[in-house]
Amino acid sequence: MALPIRQVVEELMDLLGLKTVAMIGGVGETRAVVQWTRGRLPQRPHVLRFALQVASMIIDAKDADVARAWFHGSNPYLGDRVPATVLRDESLGEVQAEIMAAARAFAGR
């Protein structure tokens, strides 16, 4: 994704909500997310870009409400872990393929 990180964050906020973006971005306050839209750089932009990619894939197959639920629901493809929590707590390099496989299975791809 070649989008500026500000745009990535704005799109994620529209799709998933401010609190979910904060969680995925690894910050405890939504104020930091708003600052990302005003020029401050997030510490984990690669995770946010990946989250937008996954959310977009699910929305293309389902809708935004379903995508929001997917990020917060226990996922059998992730050992019953919650995708948003996995993205927050784990290294993207270690979980990227697993999360993408779970999203593809869900989206029917």
Buried (B, 14 or more C-beta within 10 A) or exposed (E): BEEEBBEBBBBBBEBBBBEBBBBBBBBEEBEBBBBBBEEEEBEBBEBBBBBBBBBBBBBEBBEBEBBBEBBBBEBEBBEEBBBBBBBBEBEBEEBBEBBBEBBBEBBEE
